[in-house]
Amino acid sequence: MASAVKPPLKTLVIACGALAHELLEAKRLNGLDYLDVTCLPAIWHNHPEKIPEGVRSKIRRNRKKYDRILCLYGDCGTGGMLDRVLEEEGVERIEGDHCYAFYSKPGEFDALMEEEIGTFFLTDYLVRHFDRLIIQGLGIDRHAQLLGVYFGNYKRIVYLAQMPDAALEKKARLAAERLGLEFEMRITGLGGLQTFVTGKGRSHVSGTPLIPSMIARS
């Protein structure tokens, strides 16, 4: 007699707001009705000290409501504090220091950096909000000389496209032109993000030491 198929565990994913669109798309594409999503503000990347306790608060508020809780964040400038919180709370985090690594194939991000260390990365989210996050957020719109200060050592933009779209590609090319950088585009799909939320191939458990990235943050 065949054994009964166990229903999937009711799961909550705590994510960075910058990943919300892609995370919900992964949920839709894979029919993950058992999975709920809650996000912290993407703007917290400018205040990474808020992220660890913000995640802890989400975990404790929801622990009794779910069978399993996952964290869709990189280290994101917390200096290892987020992983310490996740270890204390017993919550698993996606593998990778930042969202560029989530979307790339294993080893691809490192290969891109080795090929050209002066690489600035864009995702679909960053392309959509380029002016607000980069031009306005870094004050370049008010102080043009800051363009050279921030981007003088960069050589190229690599646009990691999750869901290829002609309008987004055009915006990404204009962003590269605005910054005076060469342009490349790599289609990643949803990459490791999709692998993580479907539960197929997850390998990172909170508490594993991370190497902070000097160039990219999720």
Buried (B, 14 or more C-beta within 10 A) or exposed (E): EEEEEEEEEEBBBBBBBBBBBBBBBBBEEBEBEBBBBEBBBBEBBEEBEBBBEBBBEBBEEBEEEBEBBBBBBBBBBBBEBBBBBBBEBEBBBBBBBBBBBBBBEBEBBEEBBEEEEBBBBBBBBBBBBBBEBBBEBBEBBEEEEBBEEBBEEBEBBBBBBBEEBEEBBEBBBBBBEBBEBEBBBBEBBBBBBBBBBBBEEBEBBBBEEBEBBEBBBB
